[in-house]
Each structure stands twice: as C-alpha cells, then as structure tokens.
Amino acid sequence: MFKNYFDCFHSNYFVKSKCIAQNAGDSKIIVTVTNTDNLYIQLKDIFIRSNFFVKDLSIRDSLITYSTEFNGVYIVAFAAIDGNVVTISGLFGLKKIDGWGYSNYPKDFNMIVYYKGNREWRRLNDIANNLRGAIIYEK
C-alpha cells in the first residue's frame, strides 16, 4: 500500500517537472520575487554586475544578453518577466581554436542544463539568488 501511495505521489509531483531542488537536466530557474519595484532594472543591474553584456531592447518583460565569454565558454542568458515571476535560462557555446592558435566564435550553441559541477548553470543560478526570491527549477 505504501508503495502505491509513493508511486502516485512520485508520478504526480515529478511529471510537472517543477522542483525546489536542482535535478539533472533542469534548464529553467523560476524565481518568485516579493519586491517588483523596477524589476526589469533590478534584473538588468544583476546581469551587468555578473559581467554580462545586456542588450537594451526596451522590452520590459524580457531581457537577453549578448554572447559573453567566461573562461572559453560563451554564454547567452535570457530572462522573462511575468508579474512577480522571473524565468531564467541560457545557451552556451565553446570557443574554437583553429590550427594557427586563433580563437573563433562558436558555431553552435546548446541549452544550459543542470548537472553537478556545471559552471554555466552556476552563473545563471547566481543571478537567480541575487533576485532574493523563492526559487524552483524546471526542465
């Protein structure tokens, strides 16, 4: 009987794939903030303080960064604002070195997903922590 209850709980809880703890494969960080005063400006400042170059498109419900290099990895970060909820995600691409030793811009980018020790995910998670809100993770 306990096993059936656990299976039901497990399937109902994890099918939605929203969780407070980080799980391998999570690609979105969802932050519910309490202070929504100038949320776009707050988020933009956090990205800038995290050494990202922000595109200022004057779209107050979303934010995107230019491809920014961090130790040989290029990261593009996204943030979508919906009321008091901010969803953060990103893409990464590896720096290419040609035969002459010159570095080239990456030709393709992949979704940043959580796995233990992922430095790109840690950058996105630091941004989420600086928003000082309730954080959940989603695939």
DRENBAMI-309977 format. One record per residue: x, y, z of N, C-alpha, C, O in turn. Coordinates in steps of 0.02 Angstrom, whole numbers, plus 32768, in hexadecimal, padded with zeros to 4 digits. Example, Ala and Ser with C-alpha at 12.3 -4.5 7.8 and 13.67 -1.06 7.14 Angstrom:
% residues 2
<rec <8294,7EE4,8186>,<8267,7F1F,8186>,<8294,7F5B,8186>,<82C8,7F5A,81A7>>
<rec <8282,7F90,8162>,<82AC,7FCB,8165>,<8285,8002,818A>,<829E,8039,8192>>
***
This chain:
% residues 139
<rec <8029,7FC5,8000>,<8000,8000,8000>,<802B,803F,8000>,<801D,806E,7FDB>>
<rec <805F,8040,8029>,<808B,807A,802C>,<80AD,8085,7FE8>,<80B6,80BE,7FD1>>
<rec <80C1,804E,7FC7>,<80E1,8053,7F86>,<80B2,8074,7F53>,<80C8,809E,7F2B>>
<rec <8072,8061,7F53>,<8042,807F,7F25>,<803A,80CA,7F32>,<8036,80F2,7F04>>
<rec <8037,80DD,7F72>,<8031,8123,7F84>,<806F,8149,7F6B>,<8069,817F,7F4F>>
<rec <80AA,812D,7F76>,<80E8,814D,7F62>,<80E9,8154,7F16>,<80FC,8189,7EFC>>
<rec <80D6,8120,7EF1>,<80D6,8123,7EA8>,<80A7,8159,7E8F>,<80B8,817E,7E60>>
<rec <806D,815F,7EAD>,<803C,8192,7E9A>,<8059,81D8,7EA8>,<8055,8204,7E7E>>
<rec <8075,81E1,7EE3>,<8092,8221,7EF6>,<80CB,8232,7EC6>,<80D0,826A,7EAD>>
<rec <80F6,8201,7EBA>,<8130,820B,7E90>,<811A,821F,7E49>,<8135,824F,7E2D>>
<rec <80EA,81FC,7E2D>,<80D5,820C,7DE9>,<80B1,8250,7DE5>,<80BC,8275,7DB5>>
<rec <8088,8261,7E16>,<8065,82A1,7E15>,<8094,82DB,7E21>,<808C,8310,7E03>>
<rec <80C4,82D1,7E4C>,<80F1,8308,7E5E>,<8125,8316,7E28>,<8132,834F,7E17>>
<rec <8141,82E1,7E0D>,<8179,82EB,7DDF>,<8165,82EF,7D96>,<818F,8301,7D6D>>
<rec <8129,82DE,7D84>,<8114,82E5,7D3E>,<8114,832E,7D2B>,<8125,833F,7CF2>>
<rec <8101,8359,7D58>,<8101,83A1,7D4A>,<8148,83BB,7D43>,<8152,83F0,7D26>>
<rec <8178,8396,7D5C>,<81C0,83A5,7D59>,<81D2,83E9,7D77>,<8201,840A,7D61>>
<rec <81AC,83FF,7DA9>,<81BF,8439,7DD0>,<81D5,8420,7E14>,<81B2,83F8,7E33>>
<rec <820E,8438,7E2B>,<8229,841E,7E69>,<8251,8455,7E8C>,<826E,8481,7E6C>>
<rec <8251,8452,7ECE>,<8278,8482,7EF4>,<82C2,8473,7EF0>,<82EB,84A1,7EEE>>
<rec <82D4,8432,7EEE>,<831A,841F,7EE9>,<832D,8418,7E9F>,<8303,8409,7E75>>
<rec <836C,8422,7E90>,<8384,841C,7E4C>,<838B,83D2,7E3B>,<83A5,83AA,7E62>>
<rec <8374,83C0,7DFF>,<837B,837C,7DE6>,<83A0,837F,7DA3>,<839B,83B0,7D7E>>
<rec <83C4,834A,7D93>,<83E7,8347,7D54>,<83B6,8351,7D1B>,<8381,8332,7D1A>>
<rec <83C8,837C,7CED>,<839E,838A,7CB3>,<8373,83C8,7CBA>,<8354,83DC,7C89>>
<rec <8370,83E7,7CF5>,<8349,8424,7CFD>,<8366,845A,7CD1>,<83A3,8461,7CCD>>
<rec <833B,8481,7CB0>,<8353,84B5,7C83>,<8338,84FA,7C92>,<834D,852B,7C73>>
<rec <8309,84FE,7CC1>,<82EC,8540,7CD2>,<82EF,854A,7D1D>,<82E5,851C,7D45>>
<rec <82FC,8588,7D30>,<82FB,859C,7D76>,<82C2,85CE,7D7C>,<82C2,8602,7D5A>>
<rec <8292,85BF,7DA7>,<8257,85EB,7DAE>,<825A,860A,7DF3>,<825B,85E7,7E26>>
<rec <825B,864C,7DF5>,<8261,8672,7E33>,<8221,869A,7E3D>,<820D,86C1,7E12>>
<rec <8202,8692,7E77>,<81C9,86BB,7E8A>,<81E2,86EF,7EBB>,<81F5,86DE,7EF3>>
<rec <81E0,872E,7EA6>,<81FB,8764,7ECF>,<81C3,8787,7EF4>,<818A,8787,7EDF>>
<rec <81D5,87A6,7F2D>,<81A4,87CC,7F53>,<81A7,8816,7F41>,<8173,8838,7F42>>
<rec <81E2,882F,7F31>,<81EA,8875,7F20>,<81EA,887D,7ED4>,<821C,886D,7EB3>>
<rec <81B3,8894,7EB8>,<81AE,889C,7E6F>,<81BB,88E3,7E58>,<81B0,88F3,7E1D>>
<rec <81D0,890F,7E84>,<81E0,8954,7E71>,<821A,8954,7E40>,<8251,893E,7E51>>
<rec <820D,896D,7E04>,<8241,8970,7DD0>,<8264,892D,7DC7>,<82A2,892A,7DC5>>
<rec <823E,88F8,7DC1>,<825A,88B5,7DBB>,<8288,88AE,7D7F>,<82BC,888E,7D83>>
<rec <8275,88CC,7D47>,<829F,88C9,7D0C>,<82E3,88E9,7D1A>,<8317,88CE,7D07>>
<rec <82E3,8923,7D3A>,<8322,8946,7D4A>,<834B,891E,7D7C>,<8388,8919,7D75>>
<rec <832A,8901,7DAF>,<834D,88D7,7DDF>,<8370,889D,7DBC>,<83AB,8890,7DC8>>
<rec <834B,887B,7D90>,<8366,8842,7D6D>,<83A0,8856,7D3E>,<83D2,8834,7D39>>
<rec <8397,888E,7D1C>,<83CB,88A7,7CF0>,<840B,88B6,7D17>,<8442,88A5,7D01>>
<rec <8404,88D6,7D51>,<843E,88E5,7D7C>,<8461,88A5,7D94>,<849E,88A2,7D96>>
<rec <843A,8872,7DA5>,<8457,8833,7DBC>,<847E,8813,7D83>,<84B5,87FA,7D8F>>
<rec <8464,8813,7D47>,<8488,87F7,7D0E>,<84C9,881D,7D02>,<84FD,87FF,7CF6>>
<rec <84C6,885F,7D04>,<8502,8888,7CF9>,<8536,887A,7D2F>,<8571,8873,7D20>>
<rec <8520,8877,7D6E>,<8550,8869,7DA5>,<856C,8822,7DA0>,<85A0,8813,7DBD>>
<rec <854A,87F6,7D7A>,<8563,87B2,7D70>,<858D,87AD,7D30>,<859B,8776,7D18>>
<rec <85A2,87E7,7D15>,<85CE,87EC,7CDC>,<85B0,87D8,7C99>,<85D4,87C4,7C6C>>
<rec <856E,87DC,7C93>,<854D,87D1,7C53>,<8545,8813,7C30>,<8541,8848,7C51>>
<rec <8542,8812,7BEE>,<8533,884D,7BC6>,<84EA,8848,7BB2>,<84D7,881B,7B8C>>
<rec <84C1,8875,7BCB>,<8478,8871,7BC1>,<8464,8899,7B83>,<847A,88D1,7B78>>
<rec <8439,8879,7B5A>,<841A,889C,7B22>,<83E1,88C5,7B3D>,<83B4,88AA,7B5D>>
<rec <83E2,8906,7B32>,<83AC,8930,7B49>,<837A,893A,7B11>,<8381,8969,7AE9>>
<rec <8349,890F,7B0D>,<8317,8912,7AD9>,<82D8,8937,7AF1>,<82A8,893E,7ACB>>
<rec <82D9,894F,7B2E>,<82A1,8973,7B4D>,<8261,894A,7B4D>,<822A,8966,7B4B>>
<rec <8268,8909,7B51>,<822E,88DD,7B59>,<822D,88CB,7BA3>,<8257,88A5,7BBA>>
<rec <81FD,88E5,7BC7>,<81FD,88E1,7C10>,<81E9,889C,7C2C>,<81ED,8892,7C68>>
<rec <81D5,886D,7C01>,<81C2,882C,7C1C>,<81F5,87F6,7C0A>,<81EA,87BB,7C1A>>
<rec <822C,8808,7BEA>,<8260,87D7,7BDB>,<82A4,87FA,7BD7>,<82A9,8836,7BCB>>
<rec <82D7,87D2,7BE1>,<831B,87EC,7BE0>,<8347,87B7,7BC0>,<8340,877B,7BCF>>
<rec <8374,87CB,7B96>,<83A3,879D,7B75>,<83E8,87BD,7B77>,<83EF,87FA,7B75>>
<rec <841B,8793,7B7B>,<845F,87AC,7B7C>,<8481,879D,7B3A>,<846D,8770,7B15>>
<rec <84B6,87C2,7B2C>,<84E1,87B1,7AF4>,<8508,8772,7B08>,<850D,8762,7B44>>
<rec <8522,8750,7AD8>,<854D,8717,7AE6>,<858B,8730,7B09>,<85B3,8756,7AED>>
<rec <8594,871A,7B47>,<85CA,8732,7B71>,<85F8,86F8,7B82>,<85E2,86C2,7B95>>
<rec <863A,8704,7B7C>,<866A,86CE,7B89>,<867E,86CB,7BD3>,<868E,86FE,7BF2>>
<rec <867C,868F,7BEE>,<8693,8681,7C32>,<86C1,8644,7C2E>,<86AA,860B,7C29>>
<rec <8703,8650,7C31>,<8734,861A,7C31>,<872B,85E9,7BF8>,<872A,85AC,7C03>>
<rec <8725,8602,7BBB>,<8721,85D7,7B80>,<86DB,85BE,7B6F>,<86D3,8598,7B3F>>
<rec <86AA,85D1,7B97>,<8665,85BD,7B8A>,<863C,85FC,7B7E>,<863E,862A,7BA7>>
<rec <8617,85FE,7B48>,<85EB,8636,7B39>,<85A6,8627,7B54>,<858B,85F0,7B49>>
<rec <8589,8657,7B77>,<8547,864E,7B95>,<8518,8686,7B7E>,<852A,86C0,7B7E>>
<rec <84DC,8672,7B6A>,<84A6,86A0,7B5C>,<846F,8692,7B8F>,<8457,8659,7B93>>
<rec <845C,86C3,7BB6>,<842A,86B9,7BEB>,<83E9,86DC,7BD8>,<83E9,8710,7BB7>>
<rec <83B2,86BE,7BEE>,<836F,86D8,7BE1>,<834A,86DE,7C23>,<8354,86B6,7C50>>
<rec <8320,8710,7C28>,<82F4,8717,7C63>,<82B0,8731,7C4A>,<82AD,8762,7C25>>
<rec <827B,870E,7C5E>,<8237,8723,7C4D>,<8214,8737,7C8D>,<8216,8713,7CBF>>
<rec <81F5,8772,7C8C>,<81D3,878D,7CC7>,<8188,8788,7CBB>,<816E,87A1,7C89>>
<rec <8165,8768,7CEA>,<811C,8763,7CE7>,<8101,8774,7D2C>,<80FB,8748,7D57>>
<rec <80F0,87B4,7D36>,<80D9,87CA,7D78>,<8112,87C9,7DAA>,<8142,87EF,7DA3>>
<rec <810D,879D,7DDC>,<8143,8797,7E0E>,<816C,8757,7E04>,<8191,8744,7E30>>
<rec <8165,8737,7DCA>,<8189,86F9,7DBB>,<81BC,8706,7D84>,<81AB,8722,7D4F>>
<rec <81FB,86F3,7D90>,<8230,86FA,7D60>,<8249,86B4,7D4D>,<825B,868D,7D79>>
<rec <824B,86A5,7D0D>,<8264,8665,7CF5>,<82A6,8671,7CD2>,<82AB,8698,7CA3>>
<rec <82DB,864F,7CEB>,<831E,8659,7CD2>,<8335,8619,7CAF>,<832C,85E2,7CC9>>
<rec <8352,8621,7C74>,<836F,85E8,7C4F>,<83A9,8602,7C26>,<83B7,863E,7C26>>
<rec <83CA,85D5,7C01>,<8402,85EC,7BD9>,<841C,85B9,7BA8>,<8407,857F,7BA8>>
<rec <844A,85CF,7B7E>,<846B,85A6,7B4D>,<84B6,85AC,7B57>,<84CE,85DF,7B70>>
<rec <84DC,8579,7B43>,<8525,857E,7B47>,<8544,8562,7B07>,<8527,8537,7AE6>>
<rec <857F,857B,7AF8>,<85A6,8562,7ABF>,<85EF,8564,7AD2>,<8605,8591,7AF6>>
<rec <8615,8533,7ABA>,<865C,852F,7ACB>,<8686,8555,7A98>,<8679,8554,7A5C>>
<rec <86BB,8576,7AB2>,<86E9,859A,7A87>,<870E,8567,7A5C>,<8724,8533,7A75>>
<rec <8716,8575,7A1D>,<873A,8549,79EE>,<8780,8566,79E3>,<8788,85A3,79DB>>
<rec <87B2,853B,79E1>,<87F6,854F,79D2>,<8809,8530,798F>,<8804,84F3,7986>>
<rec <881E,855A,795F>,<8831,853E,791E>,<8879,8526,791F>,<889B,852A,7952>>
<rec <8891,850E,78E6>,<88D4,84F2,78E1>,<890C,8524,78ED>,<8944,8510,78FC>>
<rec <88FE,8563,78E7>,<892F,8598,78F2>,<892F,85B2,7939>,<8957,85DE,794B>>
<rec <8901,8599,7962>,<88FE,85AE,79A7>,<88D0,85E9,79B4>,<88CE,8604,79EB>>
<rec <88AB,85FE,7981>,<887C,8635,7989>,<8839,861B,79A2>,<8821,85E6,798D>>
<rec <881B,8640,79CE>,<87DA,862A,79E8>,<87A2,8644,79BB>,<87A5,867C,79A0>>
<rec <8771,861B,79B2>,<8737,862C,7989>,<86F8,862A,79B2>,<86F4,8605,79E4>>
<rec <86C8,8651,799D>,<8686,8651,79BB>,<8665,860D,79B0>,<866E,85F0,797A>>
<rec <8640,85F3,79E1>,<8621,85B1,79D7>,<85EE,85B2,799E>,<85CC,85E4,7993>>
<rec <85E9,8579,797B>,<85BA,8575,7943>,<8575,855F,795A>,<8544,856B,7937>>
<rec <8571,853E,7993>,<8530,8528,79AB>,<852C,8530,79F7>,<855E,852F,7A1A>>
<rec <84EF,853A,7A0E>,<84E2,8543,7A55>,<84B3,850B,7A6C>,<8489,84F4,7A45>>
<rec <84B9,84F7,7AAB>,<848F,84C4,7AC9>,<846E,84E1,7B08>,<8487,8510,7B26>>
<rec <8436,84C4,7B1A>,<8411,84D9,7B56>,<843C,84CA,7B94>,<845B,8495,7B9A>>
<rec <843D,84F9,7BC2>,<845F,84ED,7C02>,<8431,84C4,7C2E>,<83F8,84D8,7C3B>>
<rec <8449,848B,7C44>,<8423,845F,7C70>,<844C,8451,7CAE>,<848A,8455,7CAE>>
<rec <8429,8440,7CE4>,<844B,8431,7D23>,<8469,83EB,7D22>,<8448,83BB,7D0F>>
<rec <84A6,83E6,7D38>,<84C6,83A8,7D4D>,<84FC,83BC,7D7F>,<8513,83F5,7D7F>>
<rec <850F,838F,7DA8>,<853E,839F,7DDE>,<857F,83BA,7DC1>,<859F,839A,7D97>>
<rec <8592,83F5,7DD8>,<85D0,8415,7DC3>,<85CA,8441,7D85>,<85FD,845A,7D6D>>
<rec <858F,844C,7D6A>,<8586,8475,7D2F>,<8590,84BF,7D41>,<8569,84DC,7D66>>
<rec <85C5,84DC,7D25>,<85D5,8522,7D35>,<85A5,8553,7D14>,<8597,8588,7D31>>
<rec <858B,8543,7CDA>,<855C,8570,7CB8>,<851A,8574,7CDF>,<84FE,85AA,7CE7>>
<rec <8502,853B,7CF8>,<84C5,853A,7D20>,<84D0,8562,7D60>,<84A3,8586,7D77>>
<rec <850B,855D,7D7D>,<851A,8582,7DBA>,<8515,85CD,7DAF>,<84FE,85F1,7DDC>>
<rec <852A,85E5,7D75>,<8523,862D,7D66>,<84DA,8642,7D65>,<84C8,8676,7D81>>
<rec <84AF,8619,7D44>,<8468,8629,7D42>,<8449,8625,7D88>,<841F,864F,7D9A>>
<rec <845E,85F4,7DAF>,<8444,85EB,7DF2>,<8459,8626,7E20>,<8432,863A,7E4B>>
<rec <8494,8640,7E16>,<84AA,867B,7E3D>,<847E,86B7,7E2E>,<846E,86DE,7E5C>>
<rec <846A,86BF,7DF0>,<843C,86F6,7DDE>,<83FA,86EC,7E02>,<83DE,871C,7E1D>>
<rec <83E0,86AF,7E01>,<83A1,86A0,7E22>,<83A6,86AE,7E6D>,<8377,86CA,7E8B>>
<rec <83DD,869A,7E8C>,<83E5,86A6,7ED4>,<83E9,86F0,7EE5>,<83D2,8704,7F1A>>
<rec <8404,8718,7EB9>,<8408,8760,7EC4>,<83C5,8783,7EC0>,<83BD,87BB,7ED9>>
<rec <8394,8762,7EA2>,<8350,877F,7EA0>,<832D,8778,7EE3>,<82FB,879A,7EEF>>
<rec <8346,874D,7F0F>,<832C,8744,7F53>,<82E2,8733,7F54>,<82B9,8757,7F71>>
<rec <82D1,86FC,7F34>,<828C,86E4,7F33>,<828A,8699,7F3B>,<82BE,8679,7F44>>
<rec <824F,867E,7F39>,<8245,8636,7F3E>,<8258,8617,7EFA>,<823F,862D,7EC6>>
<rec <8283,85E5,7EFB>,<829D,85C7,7EBE>,<8284,8580,7EB5>,<8284,8558,7EE4>>
<rec <826D,8571,7E78>,<825E,852C,7E65>,<8280,851F,7E22>,<8291,854E,7DFD>>
<rec <828A,84E0,7E12>,<82AC,84CD,7DD5>,<827D,84A4,7DAA>,<8251,8481,7DC2>>
<rec <8288,84A8,7D68>,<825B,8487,7D39>,<8284,846E,7CFD>,<82B6,848C,7CEA>>
<rec <826D,8439,7CE1>,<828E,841D,7CA5>,<8279,8443,7C67>,<828F,8434,7C30>>
***
